[in-house]
Amino acid sequence: MQNNAAIISVGNELLNGNTVDTNSTWLCSRLLSVSIPVVYSCAVGDDIEEIKNAIEYASGKADIILITGGLGPTDDDLTRDGIAKFLGVELEYHPDIFEKIKKFFAVRNYPMPEKNKIQAYLPAGTSEIENDLGTAPGIFYEKDKKIIALFPGVPSEMKQMFDKSILPKLKKLALSEVEGSAQGDILVVRKIRCIGAGESAIAEMLGDLMKRGRNPLINCTVDCGIITLHIIARAGDKNKAAALAQEDIQRLRGILGKLVYGLDEQTLAEVVGKKLLDAKKTLAVAESCTGGLIVKMITDVPGSSRYFTYGWVTYSNESKVSELGVKKELIEKFGAVSSEVAQAMAEGAKRKSGSDFAVAVTGIAGPDGGSEQKPVGLVYISIASPDGINTEKFLFGPRDRDFIRLRASQTLLNLLRLKLDI
């Protein structure tokens, strides 16, 4: 019988709208990568009884329970108390953990507040999940084929701890299930990444392929213009499930064509970088409204120095003139947010960098600065290439500032991807 999982996120900040729970989404993806589906997920506040009740409910639904948040040193960090109450045990002090916490502060030459000592207490019968990035250790419990793992809510700490300490255990568990049962219900999950069409348009193109109950099942998620199709294949054998998923990948690629930019965890920047590398071409970037986000995306990819040459954030009109050679008269006549200025920025970046390709973006990210003629969300993107220059106009509003900047960056990278395909 296949294991399944539940995820509990702890923190008042998750319930009052101040913090978005990205941990659960990430954990769901990691669990599916080892064929463990999530059957239940919830968020609870900083309350011992509520945390205990959530664990109790989740334990009736899942074999694996992952809990994030509430393991810090402050008075509202009550998750360790909640799990102790669920298990019916007391908290026990671990001097070795306290020594690690003291060392964490000592090597950074910071004074250690006494409150940090609470992090050295674990419920009796549990063990430590080491935290290499912070002071709050995780908590691990395993009994009668039930696994409960608790992590700090800080995403970077949680991810490192899960991948290092828990994912290997779950991989071994999934492997033993495959080897132990020829009739087991094994999951293989693949992803197809798309951009350039809306969710409804893609669903219409796929038709019956997205019917519920189909195997493989195809689910769809949307994030700032990126459409991700999750292909969830089930079979008694992992190789058979993988083959079913691969068949759907080929089928979907044939239907969606250039809307597909990558598979699984590939990013647009990664795909663009590989295309530049394969073509032995270089790239320069000139940004205004995106404020350096495009360069960040590009340089997040290891090895990007082999094709990325220059980047400018010319936020002011003066910097566009002095750094990229945009004529002052052009800005006065057409405005900084115009196709003419976007083109001049791309031409200037290409000329000054000597790169094969140069891209430029200028727009109004808001929330202020828009008008009837040039509303918030108006963005111009220009690409200068060996074949000439192309400039396009986009309207991404009315939306919030972060959305507009991200959508503009992704759109620019996609236009460059399509240009590199020609």
C-alpha positions in Angstrom: 0.0 0.0 0.0 1.3 3.4 -1.0 2.3 6.0 1.6 0.7 9.4 1.5 1.5 12.7 3.3 0.0 15.6 5.1 1.4 19.1 5.5 0.7 21.4 8.5 1.9 25.0 8.4 2.0 26.8 11.8 1.9 30.6 12.4 -0.6 33.3 13.0 1.1 35.3 10.1 -0.2 32.6 7.7 -3.8 33.2 8.8 -3.9 37.0 8.8 -2.6 37.4 5.3 0.8 38.8 6.2 2.8 35.8 4.9 2.2 33.6 1.9 2.7 29.9 2.6 5.3 28.9 0.0 6.6 26.0 2.1 3.6 23.8 1.5 3.8 24.2 -2.3 7.5 23.4 -2.3 7.0 20.3 -0.1 4.1 19.0 -2.2 6.4 19.1 -5.2 9.3 17.4 -3.5 7.0 14.7 -2.1 5.5 14.0 -5.6 9.0 13.7 -6.9 9.4 10.5 -4.9 5.8 9.3 -5.7 4.3 10.4 -2.3 1.0 12.3 -2.8 -0.2 14.9 -0.4 -3.8 14.1 0.8 -4.2 16.8 3.3 -2.8 20.3 4.0 -3.7 23.0 6.5 -2.5 26.1 8.3 -3.0 26.7 12.0 -2.3 29.5 14.4 0.3 29.6 17.3 -1.8 27.7 19.7 -0.7 24.4 21.4 -4.2 22.8 21.4 -4.8 23.8 17.7 -1.4 22.4 16.7 -2.1 19.1 18.6 -5.5 18.8 17.1 -4.1 19.4 13.6 -1.5 16.6 14.0 -4.2 14.3 15.4 -6.4 14.9 12.4 -3.6 14.6 9.9 -2.4 11.3 11.5 -5.7 9.7 10.6 -5.2 10.6 7.0 -1.5 10.2 6.3 1.5 8.1 7.1 3.9 11.0 6.7 3.3 14.3 8.4 5.4 17.4 7.7 5.1 20.4 9.9 6.7 23.8 9.3 6.9 26.9 11.6 6.9 27.6 15.3 10.3 26.1 16.3 12.0 29.4 17.1 13.0 30.9 20.5 10.1 33.3 21.0 7.0 32.9 23.1 4.7 32.3 20.1 6.9 29.4 18.9 4.7 26.6 20.3 5.0 23.7 17.7 7.4 21.7 19.9 4.8 21.9 22.7 2.0 20.9 20.3 3.8 17.7 19.1 4.7 16.9 22.7 1.1 17.1 23.7 0.1 15.0 20.8 2.6 12.3 21.7 1.7 12.6 25.4 5.3 13.2 26.5 7.4 15.9 28.2 10.1 18.1 26.6 13.6 17.0 27.3 16.7 19.2 27.4 19.6 18.2 25.0 22.9 19.9 26.1 24.6 18.9 22.8 22.0 20.9 20.9 22.4 23.8 23.1 26.2 23.7 22.5 25.5 23.9 18.7 23.3 26.9 19.3 25.9 28.7 21.4 28.6 28.0 18.8 26.3 29.4 16.0 26.3 32.8 17.8 29.9 32.6 18.9 31.3 32.1 15.4 29.4 35.2 14.3 30.5 37.2 17.3 26.8 37.8 18.3 25.6 37.7 21.9 23.2 34.8 22.5 19.8 35.8 24.1 19.0 33.3 26.8 15.6 32.5 25.1 17.5 30.4 22.5 17.9 27.7 25.1 14.3 26.6 24.5 15.4 25.3 21.1 17.5 22.6 22.8 14.3 21.0 24.1 12.8 18.1 22.2 9.8 15.9 23.0 10.8 12.6 24.6 11.2 9.9 22.0 12.1 12.2 19.2 15.4 13.1 17.6 17.0 16.2 16.1 17.0 17.2 12.5 20.1 19.2 12.1 19.8 22.8 10.9 23.1 23.9 9.2 21.7 27.4 8.4 20.0 28.5 11.6 19.6 27.9 15.3 16.3 26.0 15.4 16.7 22.3 15.0 14.0 20.2 13.5 12.3 17.3 15.2 11.9 13.8 13.9 9.6 11.1 15.1 9.1 7.6 13.7 7.0 4.8 15.1 4.7 2.0 13.7 5.3 3.1 10.1 4.3 6.7 11.0 6.8 9.5 10.3 6.4 13.1 11.6 9.0 15.7 10.7 9.0 19.3 12.0 11.0 22.1 10.4 11.5 25.9 11.0 9.3 28.1 8.9 12.2 29.9 7.3 12.1 28.6 3.7 15.9 28.3 3.1 16.4 26.4 6.4 13.4 24.1 5.8 14.4 23.2 2.3 18.0 22.4 3.2 16.9 20.3 6.2 14.3 18.4 4.2 16.6 17.6 1.3 19.5 16.6 3.5 17.7 14.6 6.2 14.2 13.6 5.2 14.1 13.2 1.5 16.7 10.4 1.5 14.5 8.5 4.0 11.4 9.0 1.8 13.3 7.9 -1.3 14.3 4.7 0.5 10.7 4.2 1.7 9.4 4.7 -1.9 12.0 2.3 -3.3 11.1 -0.4 -0.8 7.5 -0.1 -1.8 8.3 -0.6 -5.4 10.5 -3.6 -4.7 8.0 -5.1 -2.2 4.8 -5.0 -4.3 4.4 -5.7 -8.0 0.8 -4.5 -7.7 1.6 -1.2 -5.8 0.1 2.1 -7.0 3.3 3.9 -8.0 3.2 7.6 -9.0 5.5 9.3 -11.5 5.1 13.1 -11.8 6.5 15.1 -14.7 6.0 18.8 -15.6 5.6 20.7 -18.8 6.3 24.5 -18.6 4.4 26.8 -20.9 4.2 30.5 -21.6 2.4 32.6 -24.2 -1.2 31.5 -23.8 -3.7 31.5 -20.9 -4.9 28.6 -18.9 -8.3 28.4 -20.6 -6.7 28.5 -24.1 -4.3 25.7 -23.2 -7.2 23.6 -21.6 -9.2 24.1 -24.8 -6.2 22.9 -26.9 -5.8 19.8 -24.8 -9.5 18.9 -24.7 -10.2 15.4 -23.3 -6.5 15.0 -22.2 -7.4 17.0 -19.1 -10.4 14.9 -18.1 -10.6 13.8 -14.5 -10.0 10.1 -13.9 -7.7 9.8 -16.8 -4.3 8.1 -16.4 -2.0 10.0 -16.6 -3.9 12.8 -14.9 -3.0 16.3 -16.1 -3.3 19.1 -13.6 -2.7 22.8 -14.4 -1.2 25.6 -12.2 -0.6 29.2 -13.1 2.0 31.6 -11.8 2.5 35.1 -13.4 2.0 33.8 -16.9 3.8 30.5 -16.5 1.5 27.6 -17.0 2.7 24.3 -15.5 1.0 21.1 -16.6 1.6 18.3 -14.0 1.5 14.9 -15.6 0.7 12.3 -12.8 1.1 8.8 -14.1 0.0 5.7 -12.0 1.1 2.1 -12.6 2.1 -1.0 -10.6 5.6 -0.6 -11.9 7.7 2.6 -11.8 9.1 2.1 -15.3 5.6 1.7 -16.7 4.4 4.8 -14.9 7.5 6.7 -16.3 6.7 5.5 -19.8 3.1 6.6 -19.5 4.2 10.1 -18.4 6.8 10.3 -21.3 4.1 9.4 -23.8 2.0 12.3 -22.6 5.0 14.6 -22.7 5.4 13.9 -26.4 1.7 14.2 -27.1 1.5 17.5 -25.3 4.6 18.9 -27.0 3.0 18.1 -30.3 -0.2 19.9 -29.5 1.3 22.9 -27.7 4.4 23.5 -29.9 6.4 26.6 -29.1 4.2 27.4 -26.0 6.3 24.7 -24.3 9.6 26.1 -23.1 10.8 23.4 -20.7 10.3 20.4 -18.6 10.2 19.6 -14.9 12.1 22.3 -13.0 13.6 24.2 -15.9 13.3 28.0 -15.8 13.0 30.3 -18.7 16.4 31.8 -17.9 18.0 28.4 -17.9 16.4 27.5 -21.3 17.5 30.8 -22.8 21.0 30.4 -21.4 21.4 27.0 -23.0 20.2 28.3 -26.3 22.7 31.1 -26.2 25.5 28.7 -25.2 24.6 26.2 -27.9 24.6 29.0 -30.5 27.8 30.5 -29.1 26.1 33.9 -28.7 26.3 36.6 -26.0 23.7 38.8 -24.3 23.5 42.2 -22.7 20.5 43.6 -20.8 19.2 47.1 -20.3 16.4 47.5 -17.7 14.3 50.3 -16.5 11.0 49.3 -14.8 12.2 45.8 -13.9 15.0 47.2 -11.8 17.6 44.4 -12.3 15.2 41.5 -12.0 16.0 40.2 -15.5 19.7 40.2 -14.8 19.1 38.4 -11.5 17.1 35.7 -13.3 19.8 35.2 -15.9 22.7 35.1 -13.4 20.8 32.7 -11.1 21.8 30.1 -13.6 25.2 28.6 -12.9 27.6 29.2 -15.8 25.8 32.3 -17.1 29.1 34.1 -17.3 29.8 32.2 -20.5 27.1 34.1 -22.4 26.0 37.1 -20.2 28.2 40.1 -20.7 26.8 43.4 -19.5 23.8 44.7 -17.5 22.4 48.2 -17.0 19.7 49.4 -14.7 18.9 52.8 -16.3 16.1 53.8 -14.1 16.3 57.5 -14.6 16.1 59.4 -17.9 19.6 60.8 -17.2 21.1 57.3 -16.9 19.4 56.2 -20.2 21.2 59.1 -21.9 24.6 58.8 -20.2 24.9 55.0 -20.0 23.1 53.9 -23.2 23.4 56.9 -25.4 19.6 57.4 -25.7 19.1 60.8 -27.2 17.6 63.3 -24.7 15.3 64.7 -27.5 13.9 61.2 -28.0 12.8 61.0 -24.4 11.3 64.5 -24.4 9.3 63.8 -27.6 8.0 60.2 -26.9 8.5 59.8 -23.2 10.8 57.3 -21.3 8.0 54.6 -21.7 7.8 54.3 -25.5 8.7 51.9 -28.2 11.3 54.5 -29.5 13.1 54.7 -26.2 13.0 50.9 -25.7 14.6 50.4 -29.1 17.2 53.1 -28.4 18.1 51.4 -25.1 18.5 48.0 -26.8 20.6 49.5 -29.6 22.8 51.3 -27.1 23.3 48.2 -25.0 24.3 46.2 -28.1 26.6 48.9 -29.3 28.4 49.5 -26.0 28.6 45.8 -25.0 29.5 44.3 -28.4 27.2 41.4 -27.6 25.3 39.4 -30.2 22.0 40.1 -28.5 20.8 43.0 -26.4 17.4 43.3 -24.7 15.7 46.3 -23.2 12.6 46.9 -21.2 10.9 50.1 -20.1 7.4 50.5 -18.6 5.2 51.7 -15.8 5.1 49.2 -12.9 3.0 51.4 -10.7 1.2 51.9 -8.4 1.6 55.5 -9.5 2.8 57.1 -12.7 0.1 55.9 -15.1 -2.2 58.0 -17.3 -5.1 57.4 -19.7 -2.6 57.3 -22.6 0.0 55.3 -20.7 -1.6 53.2 -17.9 0.1 51.3 -15.2 1.2 48.0 -16.7 2.3 49.4 -20.0 5.6 47.9 -21.0 7.8 48.0 -24.1 10.3 45.3 -24.8 13.0 45.5 -27.5 15.4 42.9 -28.8 18.5 43.9 -30.8 20.0 40.9 -32.7 22.3 40.3 -35.6 19.1 40.3 -37.8 17.9 43.8 -36.7 15.7 45.0 -33.9 12.2 44.2 -32.8 10.1 46.1 -30.3 6.7 45.0 -28.8 4.1 46.7 -26.6 2.4 44.9 -23.7 -0.3 45.8 -21.2 0.2 43.8 -17.9 -2.1 45.9 -15.7 -3.9 46.8 -13.8 -2.0 44.6 -11.4 0.4 45.1 -8.5 4.0 46.2 -9.0 5.6 42.9 -8.3 3.4 41.1 -10.8 4.1 43.6 -13.6 7.8 43.5 -13.1 7.9 39.7 -13.0 5.6 39.3 -16.0 7.6 41.8 -18.0 10.8 39.9 -17.2 9.4 36.5 -18.1 7.9 37.9 -21.3 11.2 39.4 -22.3 13.0 36.1 -21.7 10.3 34.2 -23.7 10.6 36.6 -26.6 14.4 36.0 -26.6 13.8 32.3 -26.5 11.6 32.4 -29.5 14.1 34.7 -31.3 16.9 32.1 -30.6 14.7 29.4 -32.2 14.5 31.1 -35.5 
